[in-house]
Amino acid sequence: MSVSGSYTVNTKYKMMSSSTTESGRPRTTKTAYFYRNGDPQYHSVKLPINLRKYRTIDALLDDLTTKIDGLPYGVRDLATAGGKHRVRNLGELEHMAR
C-alpha cells in the first residue's frame, strides 16, 4: 500500500473471486503488501491479515500506523496502488497480491 497525498496508504489488491485455498479449505489468513504513496524509496510492509487479529479495517489502519514511519497523522485510508479505488473492508484484499 502506499500513501497518497500525505496520509493515505495504497495497496495493490485484486477483488477476491475465491476465498479458498488450492485444497478447497477456507483461507484464514491473507498476506498483503502495503506501500507509501509517492515515495519510490519506501520498501513495502508485508503483513498477514487474519480476521481474529483484525476484525475491522480500522484495526488494520491502527496497526499500519505503528509499522509505517513518517506519517504525522497516521494511516487514515487504504487505496489501490493506482489510487483509483478505496479499500473499504478486509474482504477486498487478496492473498499475496502485489
N, C-alpha and C positions, 0 to 999 in steps of 0.2 A: 504494500500500500504506500501511497505517497501523500504528502501534504500539499494540497492545492491552496493557493493564496498563501497564508502562513499557518493555518491551523487545521486543515482538513487532511486526513490520511487517505490516500488512494490505494486500492488493491487491484491486482489482476485477479479477476474471478470470472467464472462462467456460471450460467444458471444450471442448477443441478437437474439432470434428466433422470438420474438414478441415485438412490441413497443406499445402495447395497454394494458389497464387495464382490470380487470375482467369484467367490464361492457361494454367493447368494445370501449371505448373512447381512443383517443391517449394519451399516457403518456407525460406530460410536464415536470415533474421533476423526476429525479432518485436520490436515495441516495446511496452513495458509501463509503466504509471504506478504509482508507489509512494507511499503516504501514511502519515503517522504517525497511529496510532490515538489518539483522544481529544484531538486538537489541531486545532480548527477553523481556526486561523490559519496552519497549515503548508501551504505550497504543495507540489504533487506533484513527484516526481522522475521525469522521463521518461528511460527507459533502454532502449537497444536490446539485445536478448538474442540473442546469436549463439553457437552451440554450439562454435565454435572458441575463443572467449574464456571462456565459462562452461561447462565440461564437467560440473560438478555444481552442485547447489543450494547447497552450502557456498561455492563460489567466488563465487556471486551474493551470498550473505549477507555475505561479507567485503567485497565492493565496495560494497554498500549501506551498510555501517558507515562507510566513509570519506565517503560522499556525504550521509548524514543526520546532522545535528548534534544534540547534546544527549542522546545515548544512552550512559550511563556504561558499560554492559556490551556495547554494540554490538547489532546486529540478530541475534536468535537464532532467529526463527521468521517464516514468512510465512503469512498467512491472508487470507481473502476480506475485502472491505470490511465486511461484517456480522460478521465474526469467527466464522462458523459452520463453515467448512471450512479445514483446513490445506492449504497448497500443499506437496506432498511432492517434486515433481520439476518440471523445467523444461518438460516436455511439457504440463503443466496450464495454462500461461499461453497466452492467446490474443492474437494480434496486434491492437494498438490498442484493446483492451478498456478501458473506463472504469468 
